[in-house]
Amino acid sequence: MRAALPFVLACALCAVAVGAEDAPPELAQMCSTFFGQLREGKVGEAYALLLQGSRIASKLEDVAKLEERTRAMLDSYGAVRGYDAVGAEYVGKNLCRLTYLTRSDIAPVRWRIVFYRPADRWRVFNLQMDDAVMEFFGK
């Protein structure tokens, strides 16, 4: 058990959670543009801009699935009326997960966007959306 304690502590310190205001400005701007496009109902344009340079953008089938899921979300929960930045988490200096909450007519949607910076430019590495907003309140 004593040997496991340093490992547990090291794992706990690997991902550093910080406030949403601590997101890199370029990522906050990318997300602002993305959610602004969604607010206007421009799903294809939103993803085209957000995914520029990412490995996801080169997989047309994956992009189509994201767009389809987003349109289904809009149909189910209503138009995006706004968004709130909820949190930013870092693993090292080049991997960042931003969490957002969009406000829609019927229900909020949680967005988790992971960005990776292999060199000089951030790129979307992963994107998830769901309605599991109760997780914000703990178990």
Backbone bond lengths (Angstrom), bond angles and torsions (degrees), N, CA, C in turn:
res aa  C-N    CA-C-N  psi(-1)  N-CA   C-N-CA  omega(-1)  CA-C   N-CA-C  phi
1 M - - - 1.450 - - 1.526 110.84 -
2 R 1.349 115.89 -41.48 1.461 118.84 -179.60 1.522 111.57 -63.94
3 A 1.321 116.86 -33.79 1.464 120.53 179.40 1.518 110.84 -69.00
4 A 1.310 117.61 -27.48 1.464 121.43 -178.77 1.516 112.00 -78.03
5 L 1.317 118.81 -25.76 1.461 121.60 -175.93 1.526 113.33 -58.39
6 P 1.340 119.90 -48.45 1.475 118.36 177.31 1.531 112.72 -59.60
7 F 1.332 116.52 -37.31 1.461 119.96 178.76 1.527 110.64 -64.28
8 V 1.317 117.39 -44.52 1.464 121.75 179.83 1.517 110.39 -62.90
9 L 1.321 117.24 -43.44 1.460 120.56 178.82 1.524 111.44 -64.22
10 A 1.319 117.05 -41.26 1.468 120.66 178.52 1.514 110.69 -62.35
11 C 1.325 117.95 -42.43 1.465 121.47 179.09 1.518 110.99 -64.50
12 A 1.297 116.44 -39.49 1.464 120.25 -178.70 1.523 111.20 -65.64
13 L 1.321 117.35 -29.56 1.455 121.00 -177.79 1.524 113.38 -89.40
14 C 1.320 118.63 -8.54 1.464 121.67 -176.47 1.518 112.53 -65.90
15 A 1.305 118.14 -46.31 1.455 121.76 179.26 1.513 108.14 -99.16
16 V 1.308 116.69 120.88 1.444 121.45 -177.61 1.522 108.66 -105.52
17 A 1.324 116.26 117.49 1.460 121.08 178.61 1.522 108.65 -89.99
18 V 1.297 115.52 133.83 1.458 121.10 178.03 1.516 107.72 -135.33
19 G 1.309 115.98 171.99 1.457 119.70 179.30 1.512 112.23 -68.33
20 A 1.319 115.48 156.67 1.458 120.75 -178.72 1.527 111.65 -60.69
21 E 1.334 116.32 -26.76 1.459 119.17 179.51 1.519 112.27 -68.69
22 D 1.339 117.35 -11.99 1.451 121.79 179.53 1.528 113.36 -90.87
23 A 1.307 117.34 8.15 1.464 120.69 176.69 1.525 108.79 -69.25
24 P 1.328 117.49 142.95 1.467 119.43 175.54 1.533 110.05 -55.73
25 P 1.316 117.94 137.25 1.468 120.70 -176.79 1.522 113.94 -54.38
26 E 1.348 117.48 -37.53 1.462 119.01 -178.79 1.527 111.31 -66.99
27 L 1.336 117.36 -33.01 1.464 119.99 177.43 1.520 110.85 -73.25
28 A 1.312 116.42 -40.85 1.464 119.94 177.18 1.529 110.33 -60.45
29 Q 1.337 117.34 -39.01 1.462 121.17 178.76 1.522 111.01 -67.89
30 M 1.331 117.32 -42.44 1.468 120.53 178.37 1.527 109.99 -59.36
31 C 1.324 116.61 -43.85 1.464 120.72 -179.07 1.523 111.16 -69.23
32 S 1.319 117.10 -38.17 1.457 120.90 177.18 1.522 110.89 -60.48
33 T 1.315 116.67 -44.18 1.467 121.67 177.71 1.529 110.00 -63.53
34 F 1.336 116.61 -43.46 1.456 121.51 -179.99 1.532 110.86 -59.42
35 F 1.317 116.67 -52.08 1.465 119.42 -177.88 1.526 111.84 -68.99
36 G 1.328 117.14 -29.80 1.465 120.27 174.55 1.524 111.40 -64.12
37 Q 1.325 116.16 -42.10 1.469 120.33 176.93 1.529 110.79 -64.56
38 L 1.337 116.67 -41.61 1.472 119.29 177.84 1.526 110.62 -62.67
39 R 1.316 116.77 -39.33 1.470 120.98 178.65 1.523 110.56 -58.94
40 E 1.326 116.39 -33.34 1.461 121.27 179.18 1.531 112.00 -86.25
41 G 1.323 117.09 0.54 1.463 121.00 179.92 1.513 113.79 78.90
42 K 1.314 118.15 14.40 1.466 122.96 -177.43 1.527 110.08 -95.98
43 V 1.317 115.65 71.48 1.459 121.77 -174.17 1.527 111.44 -63.64
44 G 1.315 117.88 -49.16 1.465 121.13 -179.39 1.518 112.20 -59.90
45 E 1.327 116.39 -45.36 1.462 120.59 179.67 1.518 111.10 -64.70
46 A 1.337 116.51 -38.68 1.467 120.96 -179.64 1.527 110.35 -59.35
47 Y 1.323 116.16 -48.15 1.463 119.56 -179.41 1.520 112.15 -70.79
48 A 1.316 117.75 -35.82 1.467 119.75 179.00 1.528 110.83 -58.55
49 L 1.327 116.92 -41.87 1.463 120.65 179.90 1.522 111.85 -73.55
50 L 1.326 117.07 -46.40 1.455 120.76 -175.90 1.527 112.24 -65.00
51 L 1.310 116.98 -37.26 1.464 120.74 -173.09 1.525 114.39 -91.29
52 Q 1.318 118.13 4.37 1.469 120.51 -179.65 1.521 110.83 -53.15
53 G 1.316 115.57 126.71 1.453 121.30 176.76 1.518 114.74 80.74
54 S 1.317 117.76 -2.37 1.461 119.50 -179.02 1.520 110.68 -88.08
55 R 1.315 116.34 160.68 1.464 120.45 177.09 1.528 110.20 -68.77
56 I 1.314 117.71 -25.79 1.464 121.94 178.81 1.524 110.14 -64.49
57 A 1.326 117.06 -40.19 1.469 121.65 -177.16 1.520 112.16 -59.33
58 S 1.321 116.53 -29.40 1.467 119.40 -178.70 1.528 112.30 -80.39
59 K 1.302 116.71 -10.02 1.467 121.26 179.16 1.522 108.51 -104.33
60 L 1.307 115.85 88.00 1.459 121.51 -173.48 1.523 113.00 -56.69
61 E 1.319 116.54 -34.44 1.466 119.98 179.42 1.537 110.58 -65.83
62 D 1.340 116.82 -38.70 1.466 120.53 178.25 1.525 111.03 -67.18
63 V 1.325 116.41 -40.80 1.464 120.19 178.40 1.528 109.76 -63.88
64 A 1.309 116.77 -42.39 1.468 120.49 178.91 1.524 110.94 -61.64
65 K 1.334 117.46 -38.94 1.469 120.93 178.28 1.527 111.05 -66.20
66 L 1.335 116.82 -41.53 1.463 120.00 177.30 1.529 111.06 -61.75
67 E 1.319 115.63 -44.81 1.456 119.79 179.51 1.530 110.91 -63.47
68 E 1.322 116.49 -41.32 1.464 121.25 179.29 1.534 110.88 -63.49
69 R 1.328 116.30 -45.69 1.475 120.02 178.55 1.533 111.00 -62.77
70 T 1.317 116.59 -37.84 1.460 120.51 -179.44 1.524 110.48 -68.51
71 R 1.316 117.47 -42.82 1.470 120.08 177.32 1.531 110.74 -63.50
72 A 1.340 116.40 -38.42 1.469 120.11 176.94 1.525 110.49 -64.01
73 M 1.328 116.71 -39.38 1.460 121.51 177.08 1.525 110.28 -62.41
74 L 1.318 116.42 -43.76 1.466 120.46 178.88 1.523 110.80 -63.72
75 D 1.330 116.66 -39.81 1.464 120.68 177.77 1.527 111.26 -65.72
76 S 1.321 116.89 -39.84 1.464 121.09 -176.53 1.525 113.01 -77.06
77 Y 1.328 117.43 -42.65 1.464 120.98 -171.69 1.520 114.77 -107.16
78 G 1.311 116.53 -8.85 1.456 119.67 -179.99 1.516 111.75 97.67
79 A 1.307 114.49 171.91 1.466 121.58 -177.45 1.527 110.88 -62.87
80 V 1.325 115.69 148.70 1.462 121.18 174.78 1.521 107.66 -71.53
81 R 1.326 115.94 123.50 1.472 121.85 -179.85 1.521 112.17 -99.49
82 G 1.317 115.67 -20.99 1.456 120.99 -179.16 1.511 108.95 175.64
83 Y 1.318 116.05 -176.97 1.458 120.20 -179.92 1.521 109.71 -150.88
84 D 1.322 114.50 157.21 1.459 121.83 176.13 1.515 108.33 -127.11
85 A 1.326 116.78 134.32 1.457 121.49 172.21 1.524 106.40 -78.57
86 V 1.328 117.03 125.89 1.454 121.41 -173.75 1.527 112.22 -104.99
87 G 1.325 117.60 -38.09 1.456 118.37 -178.46 1.506 113.35 -170.09
88 A 1.318 114.35 161.35 1.464 122.31 175.69 1.518 107.30 -134.32
89 E 1.321 116.13 133.41 1.465 121.84 178.78 1.512 108.31 -128.88
90 Y 1.322 115.43 140.93 1.455 121.24 -179.93 1.520 111.00 -121.34
91 V 1.304 115.31 143.92 1.453 122.68 165.75 1.522 103.41 -120.51
92 G 1.298 116.76 107.37 1.452 120.79 -171.87 1.520 109.82 69.36
93 K 1.316 116.36 -153.04 1.471 121.43 -178.22 1.515 113.23 -104.68
94 N 1.337 116.84 -8.59 1.461 119.59 -171.17 1.515 114.95 -121.97
95 L 1.331 117.35 11.62 1.458 122.28 176.56 1.516 106.93 -134.62
96 C 1.316 115.81 121.53 1.457 121.19 -173.83 1.526 109.66 -138.30
97 R 1.336 115.81 133.34 1.467 120.31 174.93 1.525 108.25 -114.30
98 L 1.327 114.69 121.50 1.466 120.99 176.48 1.522 108.43 -103.41
99 T 1.313 115.79 137.70 1.457 121.40 178.77 1.527 108.40 -116.49
100 Y 1.314 115.06 132.18 1.461 122.64 179.88 1.522 109.60 -128.68
101 L 1.301 114.70 159.29 1.460 122.29 174.76 1.516 106.81 -127.74
102 T 1.333 116.92 117.51 1.464 118.83 175.80 1.520 108.99 -91.41
103 R 1.321 114.52 143.65 1.460 121.67 177.42 1.520 108.49 -100.55
104 S 1.319 115.05 122.46 1.460 121.58 178.84 1.519 108.82 -122.60
105 D 1.313 116.51 173.28 1.461 120.74 -177.14 1.522 113.68 -62.27
106 I 1.339 117.55 -35.25 1.463 120.96 -173.03 1.521 112.37 -104.81
107 A 1.325 118.18 -43.44 1.461 121.04 -176.06 1.527 110.35 -155.12
108 P 1.330 116.67 155.56 1.470 119.95 175.17 1.522 110.50 -79.82
109 V 1.315 115.40 158.99 1.472 121.99 177.59 1.521 107.62 -129.26
110 R 1.320 115.79 135.36 1.469 122.02 177.49 1.523 108.96 -93.08
111 W 1.305 115.71 133.65 1.466 123.05 177.85 1.520 107.81 -121.15
112 R 1.327 115.84 131.58 1.467 121.52 174.01 1.521 107.42 -123.94
113 I 1.314 114.84 117.38 1.461 120.50 -176.60 1.528 107.73 -119.13
114 V 1.325 115.76 120.49 1.463 121.47 179.47 1.525 107.83 -99.89
115 F 1.326 114.69 127.40 1.455 121.82 178.42 1.521 108.90 -113.01
116 Y 1.322 115.16 143.84 1.458 122.59 178.17 1.524 108.17 -127.81
117 R 1.332 115.66 138.10 1.467 120.95 178.40 1.525 108.34 -119.61
118 P 1.355 116.64 93.84 1.463 119.19 -179.14 1.527 112.85 -73.50
119 A 1.303 116.81 -24.63 1.468 120.22 -179.86 1.528 108.61 -143.75
120 D 1.323 116.57 -100.75 1.463 119.94 -174.32 1.520 114.05 -108.13
121 R 1.316 118.89 -0.61 1.471 121.07 -173.57 1.524 110.34 -137.32
122 W 1.338 114.87 133.94 1.469 120.35 175.80 1.523 109.92 -74.95
123 R 1.345 115.13 143.12 1.466 121.74 177.25 1.518 108.32 -137.09
124 V 1.316 116.08 149.98 1.458 120.13 175.86 1.524 108.05 -70.31
125 F 1.311 115.29 127.66 1.460 121.65 177.96 1.523 110.99 -102.56
126 N 1.335 116.35 -34.11 1.459 121.49 -178.15 1.518 108.20 -157.15
127 L 1.316 115.98 149.15 1.461 121.20 177.88 1.525 108.47 -142.80
128 Q 1.330 115.64 131.12 1.458 121.23 177.73 1.515 109.03 -132.80
129 M 1.314 115.57 142.63 1.465 120.73 173.33 1.512 107.94 -133.26
130 D 1.324 116.03 143.28 1.458 119.64 177.49 1.531 109.33 -161.40
131 D 1.322 114.76 175.27 1.461 119.27 178.79 1.524 111.43 -108.71
132 A 1.330 116.78 24.19 1.459 122.08 -178.35 1.537 111.19 -82.82
133 V 1.309 115.92 51.98 1.468 120.46 -175.54 1.528 112.34 -72.06
134 M 1.318 118.76 -18.03 1.463 120.16 178.21 1.523 111.23 -64.78
135 E 1.321 117.47 -21.09 1.450 120.94 177.68 1.526 112.22 -63.96
136 F 1.321 117.34 -22.21 1.459 120.71 175.90 1.525 111.75 -63.58
137 F 1.303 116.41 -24.08 1.466 121.96 -175.91 1.520 112.63 -97.29
138 G 1.314 118.18 6.43 1.461 121.56 -178.20 1.512 111.30 85.33
139 K 1.306 115.61 -172.78 1.467 120.27 -175.61 1.483 113.15 -92.78
